[in-house]
Amino acid sequence: MTTALPEWFYPGPKGGWTADMLDHLPPDAPKRVELIDGSLIVMSPQTRFHALMIRLLMHPELGIRPPGYLEVIQEMTVTLGLRQRPEPDVLVVTKETADNLSRTSYRPEEVHLVVEIVSAESVERDRITKPIKYSSAGIRFLWRVELEDDHPVAYTYELDPAVKAYVPTGIHRGRLRTHIGFDVDIELDFLKLLA
C-alpha cells in the first residue's frame, strides 16, 4: 500500500528547503528527516543491526567513553549550511551544548565525531555525500559502520585540515581501537547487548 506525500512536502518551497525550516515542519511530517542539498530526506525504518549498533556505541561501559567535556548523543542533526542539515546516527559533541535541552541541531564546531551506520537505502549518502559535507564543514572525525557477513565493520577517518578532506585511519573488524583525541576501544559485538 502506498501513501501519498502531503501537499506541503512536494515539490517543497521555491528555492528548496533550508536548515531552519526543519524546526517548523507540520505536525504530520515524518519524525526523522534530514536535509541534503535543500531536499528533505525521509529516513527509512531502522534495521535491527542499525538499532543495535547505536545501542552499542552509546553504551556507557561497552561503547564510546569520551572525557567529561564531551558527550555521546544519538540522532540529532548538524547544521552545516543554509541547505545542509544531515542527521548522523551517533555524535560526540561538547558537553556544554549537549546539556542545552532545547537544542534541535548542532554546529560543526560543536561536533567532535560523527558516526553513520549504513543502511541499504543510505549507502551512497553515507559513503560519499555526507563525508564530503562533514569534512568541508571541518568536523574532525568520522566513522562509518557497515554490516559485512553479519558482522559490523567500522571504517574510521580523520580530517586533513590542509585539504579539508578525510583520510582513512583504519578498517576495524572485531574490535575498534583508535584515538580521536581520546582512546577508543570497543568490541564490535552487539550480540553482547542481547545476553
C-alpha positions in Angstrom: 0.0 0.0 0.0 1.4 3.4 -1.0 0.7 6.5 1.0 0.7 9.8 -0.9 3.0 12.5 0.4 1.3 15.5 1.9 0.8 18.5 -0.4 3.4 20.7 1.6 6.1 18.1 1.1 6.3 18.1 -2.7 7.6 20.0 -4.6 8.5 22.0 -1.4 9.2 25.7 -1.1 10.5 27.7 -4.0 14.3 27.6 -3.9 14.3 24.4 -1.8 14.2 23.7 1.9 16.5 25.5 4.3 18.0 24.2 7.6 15.9 26.5 9.8 12.7 25.1 8.1 13.2 21.7 9.7 12.2 23.1 13.1 8.9 24.2 11.7 7.6 21.2 9.7 3.9 20.5 10.1 2.8 18.0 12.8 2.1 15.3 10.2 5.7 15.4 9.0 7.8 12.2 9.3 9.6 12.1 12.7 13.1 11.6 11.2 14.0 13.9 8.3 17.3 15.3 7.3 18.2 18.0 4.7 20.7 17.4 2.0 21.3 20.0 -0.8 17.9 21.6 0.0 16.0 18.4 -0.3 14.2 16.6 2.5 15.4 13.0 3.0 12.9 10.9 5.0 14.7 8.2 7.0 13.6 4.6 6.3 12.8 2.4 9.3 15.9 1.1 11.1 17.1 -2.4 10.8 17.8 -4.4 13.9 21.6 -4.1 13.1 21.3 -0.4 12.9 19.5 -0.1 16.2 21.9 -2.5 18.0 24.9 -0.6 16.7 23.6 2.6 18.0 22.9 1.0 21.4 26.5 -0.5 21.5 28.2 2.8 20.6 26.0 4.7 23.1 26.5 2.1 25.9 28.3 3.7 28.9 30.6 0.8 29.5 30.9 -1.0 26.1 30.7 1.9 23.8 32.3 5.3 23.2 33.6 6.7 26.5 34.6 10.3 26.0 36.3 12.6 28.6 34.0 14.7 30.7 33.9 17.7 28.4 32.3 15.6 25.6 29.1 13.6 25.5 27.8 10.9 23.2 24.3 11.5 21.7 22.2 10.0 19.0 20.2 11.0 16.0 20.5 14.8 16.2 21.1 17.0 13.2 24.1 19.1 12.4 23.5 22.4 10.6 26.4 22.6 8.0 25.0 25.4 6.0 21.8 27.0 4.6 20.6 23.9 2.8 22.6 21.2 4.7 21.3 19.6 7.9 22.2 15.9 8.0 21.4 13.6 10.9 24.2 11.3 11.9 23.3 8.2 13.8 25.7 8.9 16.7 27.6 12.1 17.6 30.2 13.1 20.1 29.6 16.8 21.0 30.7 19.2 23.6 29.1 18.6 27.0 28.1 22.3 27.2 26.0 22.0 24.1 24.6 18.6 24.9 23.3 20.0 28.3 21.1 22.5 26.4 17.8 20.6 26.3 16.2 23.0 23.8 18.7 22.3 21.0 17.5 20.7 17.8 20.7 20.9 15.9 24.5 21.4 16.5 27.0 23.5 14.6 30.1 21.7 13.1 32.5 23.4 15.7 30.5 21.7 18.5 30.8 18.2 17.0 33.9 16.1 17.7 32.8 12.9 15.9 30.0 11.8 13.6 29.1 8.1 13.0 27.0 6.9 10.1 25.6 3.4 10.3 24.9 2.3 6.7 21.5 1.1 5.6 20.7 -0.3 2.2 18.9 2.9 1.2 21.7 5.2 2.5 24.8 3.6 1.1 25.7 6.5 -1.3 24.8 9.2 1.1 26.8 7.6 3.9 29.8 6.7 1.8 30.1 9.7 -0.5 27.7 12.6 0.1 27.8 13.1 3.9 31.6 12.6 4.3 32.2 15.4 1.8 29.8 17.7 3.6 31.2 16.8 7.1 34.8 17.3 6.0 34.0 20.6 4.2 32.4 21.8 7.4 35.6 20.9 9.4 34.2 18.0 11.6 37.4 16.3 12.7 36.4 12.6 13.0 34.1 10.4 11.0 33.2 6.7 11.4 31.2 4.6 9.0 29.8 1.3 10.2 28.6 -1.4 7.8 27.3 -4.9 8.1 29.6 -7.4 6.4 28.8 -11.2 6.6 26.5 -10.5 9.6 29.3 -8.7 11.5 30.0 -5.0 11.9 33.0 -3.4 10.2 34.0 0.2 11.2 35.8 2.5 8.8 37.5 5.4 10.6 38.6 8.7 9.2 40.3 11.9 10.4 40.2 15.3 8.7 43.3 16.5 6.9 42.8 20.3 7.6 45.1 21.3 4.8 42.8 19.9 2.1 39.5 19.7 4.2 39.2 16.0 3.3 39.1 12.8 5.3 41.9 10.4 5.3 41.4 6.7 6.4 42.8 5.8 9.8 41.6 2.2 9.8 39.3 -0.6 9.0 38.2 -2.4 12.1 36.7 -5.9 12.4 36.0 -7.5 15.7 37.5 -4.6 17.7 37.6 -0.8 17.1 40.8 0.6 18.6 41.6 4.2 17.6 42.5 7.6 19.0 40.2 10.6 18.4 41.6 13.0 20.9 40.9 10.2 23.5 41.4 6.5 23.3 38.6 4.3 22.0 38.5 0.5 22.4 35.1 -1.0 21.5 34.5 -4.7 21.0 32.3 -4.8 17.9 30.0 -7.4 19.2 26.4 -6.0 19.5 25.2 -9.5 20.5 26.5 -8.9 24.0 23.6 -6.4 24.3 21.2 -9.3 23.9 22.7 -11.6 26.5 
